[in-house]
Amino acid sequence: MLINLSRSLVILAALTALSVKAETPQASAVRAEAVVARSVLDTKAVKVDETSFSCIREMTPVRHFYIDNLLGDIKSTLAAANAPEGAVYPPGSVVQLVPTEVMVKRESGTSPATGDWEFFELEVNENGSTIAKRGFVDVVNRFDGNCFACHVPARDPWDFICESGHGCEPIPIDHKMTGALQRSDPRCGNAVPEDGDWMALFKLKSMVTIGLTKKWFEEKL
């Protein structure tokens, strides 16, 4: 039995050596270039300003949200978004559910607590975007929810991306409302409404108004 085991080990070592020798110089060069490219993207500064954001419908759709990559690596961002068991998004990734709220993956090491995600609250109109709020752990949206606190349950393995089954608390708006907001993004030009969109937007506006009124009374009492 020991002899057979020894022979098996010799054969395995020989096959391993052959596979290493079989790799062409061109294949080795391509693999090395890929590693270098990934390293460069990980350390390249992710510049984010108001010109970074435009029509949400010009981004790449994934299920009920949209993605992009400010460094041009949309392929890796899309792969992370579609990974069935979750994945870490590459630097430069942009994730957006509605026109006025955005997550941007900053360069590696920028904010370990948030997985390098920076959160943005935008004001949008036909002329473009204005950044109303930005930050890592302290950005509060118009529903008075802390963005980081909402996303942290999906830290692992979903890299802070909230979807059904990712552990995040349900948001107060449904897919009909988010879809209506996407289809009426003023930065895109004319709206492309579907049946029921205007009613969904009316309900959403009413929710925001009621929430602001409630907050005003709470602050005064």
C-alpha positions as CSV (number, residue, x, y, z in Angstrom):
1,M,0.0,0.0,0.0
2,L,2.9,2.4,0.8
3,I,4.4,1.7,-2.6
4,N,1.1,2.5,-4.3
5,L,0.8,5.7,-2.3
6,S,4.4,6.7,-3.2
7,R,3.7,6.1,-6.9
8,S,0.6,8.2,-6.7
9,L,2.5,11.1,-5.1
10,V,5.2,10.8,-7.8
11,I,2.5,10.9,-10.6
12,L,0.8,13.9,-8.9
13,A,4.0,15.8,-8.7
14,A,4.8,15.1,-12.3
15,L,1.4,16.2,-13.5
16,T,1.7,19.4,-11.4
17,A,5.1,20.1,-13.0
18,L,3.7,19.5,-16.5
19,S,0.8,21.9,-15.9
20,V,3.1,24.6,-14.7
21,K,5.4,24.1,-17.7
22,A,2.4,24.0,-20.0
23,E,1.4,27.6,-19.2
24,T,2.7,29.7,-22.0
25,P,4.6,33.0,-21.4
26,Q,1.6,34.8,-23.0
27,A,-0.8,33.3,-20.4
28,S,1.5,34.2,-17.6
29,A,1.8,37.7,-18.8
30,V,-2.0,38.1,-19.1
31,R,-2.5,36.7,-15.6
32,A,0.2,39.1,-14.2
33,E,-1.4,42.1,-16.0
34,A,-4.8,41.2,-14.5
35,V,-3.3,41.1,-11.0
36,V,-1.6,44.5,-11.5
37,A,-4.8,46.0,-12.9
38,R,-6.8,44.8,-9.9
39,S,-4.2,46.3,-7.6
40,V,-4.2,49.6,-9.4
41,L,-8.0,49.9,-9.2
42,D,-7.9,49.0,-5.5
43,T,-5.6,52.0,-4.8
44,K,-6.7,54.5,-7.4
45,A,-8.5,57.5,-5.9
46,V,-12.2,57.5,-6.4
47,K,-13.1,61.2,-7.2
48,V,-16.8,61.9,-6.4
49,D,-18.5,65.3,-7.0
50,E,-21.8,66.5,-8.4
51,T,-20.8,65.6,-11.9
52,S,-20.4,61.9,-10.9
53,F,-24.2,61.5,-10.8
54,S,-26.7,61.7,-13.7
55,C,-29.8,60.1,-15.1
56,I,-30.4,56.9,-13.1
57,R,-31.8,55.1,-16.1
58,E,-28.5,55.5,-18.0
59,M,-26.9,53.2,-15.4
60,T,-26.9,49.4,-15.6
61,P,-30.1,47.9,-14.2
62,V,-29.9,45.0,-11.8
63,R,-33.2,43.7,-10.5
64,H,-34.8,46.7,-8.8
65,F,-31.7,49.0,-8.6
66,Y,-29.0,50.4,-10.8
67,I,-25.2,50.2,-10.8
68,D,-22.2,51.9,-12.3
69,N,-18.5,52.2,-11.7
70,L,-16.7,55.6,-11.6
71,L,-13.4,53.9,-12.5
72,G,-14.8,52.1,-15.5
73,D,-14.8,48.6,-14.0
74,I,-18.5,48.0,-14.5
75,K,-17.9,44.3,-15.3
76,S,-16.6,43.6,-11.8
77,T,-19.4,45.7,-10.2
78,L,-22.0,43.7,-12.2
79,A,-20.4,40.4,-11.2
80,A,-20.5,41.4,-7.5
81,A,-24.2,42.5,-7.8
82,N,-25.1,39.2,-9.4
83,A,-23.0,36.9,-7.1
84,P,-25.6,34.5,-5.6
85,E,-23.6,34.1,-2.4
86,G,-22.6,37.7,-2.1
87,A,-19.3,39.4,-3.0
88,V,-17.2,42.5,-2.2
89,Y,-17.8,45.3,-4.7
90,P,-14.8,46.8,-6.4
91,P,-13.7,50.5,-5.8
92,G,-15.6,53.0,-7.9
93,S,-18.9,51.0,-7.7
94,V,-22.1,53.1,-7.6
95,V,-25.3,51.6,-6.3
96,Q,-28.6,53.5,-6.5
97,L,-32.2,52.5,-5.8
98,V,-33.8,56.0,-6.2
99,P,-32.4,59.2,-7.8
100,T,-31.8,61.0,-4.5
101,E,-29.8,58.4,-2.6
102,V,-26.5,56.8,-3.7
103,M,-23.8,54.6,-2.3
104,V,-20.2,54.9,-3.8
105,K,-17.4,52.4,-3.0
106,R,-14.4,54.5,-2.2
107,E,-10.7,53.3,-2.5
108,S,-9.6,50.5,-0.2
109,G,-9.0,51.5,3.4
110,T,-11.0,54.8,3.2
111,S,-13.6,53.7,5.8
112,P,-13.2,50.2,7.2
113,A,-16.4,50.6,9.3
114,T,-18.6,51.0,6.2
115,G,-16.7,48.7,4.0
116,D,-15.4,51.8,2.2
117,W,-18.9,52.8,1.1
118,E,-19.7,56.5,1.2
119,F,-23.4,57.5,1.4
120,F,-24.9,60.5,-0.5
121,E,-28.2,62.4,-0.3
122,L,-28.9,64.3,-3.5
123,E,-31.1,67.1,-4.7
124,V,-32.0,66.5,-8.4
125,N,-33.6,68.5,-11.1
126,E,-33.5,68.9,-14.9
127,N,-30.1,70.7,-14.6
128,G,-28.4,67.8,-12.7
129,S,-27.5,66.8,-9.2
130,T,-26.5,68.7,-6.0
131,I,-25.0,66.9,-3.1
132,A,-27.0,67.8,0.0
133,K,-25.3,65.4,2.3
134,R,-22.3,63.0,2.1
135,G,-20.5,60.9,4.6
136,F,-19.8,57.4,6.0
137,V,-21.6,56.7,9.3
138,D,-23.7,59.9,9.9
139,V,-25.8,60.5,6.7
140,V,-29.5,60.7,7.5
141,N,-32.0,60.4,4.6
142,R,-35.3,62.3,4.2
143,F,-37.2,59.5,6.1
144,D,-34.9,60.3,9.1
145,G,-33.1,57.0,8.7
146,N,-29.3,56.6,9.1
147,C,-28.0,55.1,5.9
148,F,-25.1,53.2,7.5
149,A,-27.4,51.8,10.3
150,C,-29.9,50.6,7.7
151,H,-27.2,48.9,5.6
152,V,-25.0,47.4,8.3
153,P,-27.1,44.2,8.8
154,A,-26.1,43.3,5.2
155,R,-22.3,43.7,5.9
156,D,-21.4,40.0,5.4
157,P,-21.6,38.5,2.8
158,W,-23.5,41.1,0.8
159,D,-21.1,44.0,1.3
160,F,-23.7,46.3,2.8
161,I,-26.1,46.0,-0.1
162,C,-29.7,45.7,1.1
163,E,-32.1,43.4,-0.8
164,S,-34.8,41.0,0.3
165,G,-33.2,38.3,2.5
166,H,-30.1,40.3,3.3
167,G,-31.0,41.1,6.9
168,C,-31.9,44.8,6.5
169,E,-35.1,46.3,8.0
170,P,-37.8,46.9,5.3
171,I,-37.8,50.4,3.9
172,P,-41.1,52.4,4.1
173,I,-41.4,52.5,0.3
174,D,-42.2,49.6,-2.1
175,H,-40.9,48.6,-5.5
176,K,-43.8,50.4,-7.2
177,M,-42.7,53.6,-5.6
178,T,-39.0,53.2,-6.3
179,G,-39.8,52.3,-9.9
180,A,-42.0,55.4,-10.3
181,L,-39.1,57.5,-8.9
182,Q,-36.7,55.9,-11.3
183,R,-39.0,56.5,-14.3
184,S,-39.5,60.1,-13.4
185,D,-35.9,61.1,-12.6
186,P,-35.9,64.8,-13.9
187,R,-32.2,64.4,-15.0
188,C,-33.4,62.0,-17.7
189,G,-35.6,64.4,-19.5
190,N,-39.3,63.4,-20.0
191,A,-40.7,60.8,-17.6
192,V,-41.6,57.4,-18.9
193,P,-44.5,56.5,-16.5
194,E,-46.2,53.2,-16.2
195,D,-49.8,52.6,-15.0
196,G,-50.1,53.5,-11.4
197,D,-46.9,55.6,-11.2
198,W,-48.6,58.9,-10.5
199,M,-50.6,57.4,-7.6
200,A,-47.4,55.8,-6.2
201,L,-45.6,59.2,-6.3
202,F,-48.6,60.9,-4.7
203,K,-48.5,58.3,-1.8
204,L,-44.8,58.8,-1.5
205,K,-45.1,62.6,-1.3
206,S,-47.8,62.2,1.3
207,M,-45.6,59.9,3.4
208,V,-42.7,62.5,3.3
209,T,-45.1,65.3,4.2
210,I,-46.6,63.4,7.1
211,G,-43.1,62.4,8.3
212,L,-41.8,66.0,8.2
213,T,-44.9,67.2,10.0
214,K,-44.5,64.6,12.7
215,K,-40.9,65.5,13.2
216,W,-41.7,69.2,13.5
217,F,-44.3,68.5,16.2
218,E,-41.8,66.2,18.1
219,E,-39.2,69.0,18.0
220,K,-41.6,71.6,19.3
221,L,-43.0,69.5,22.1
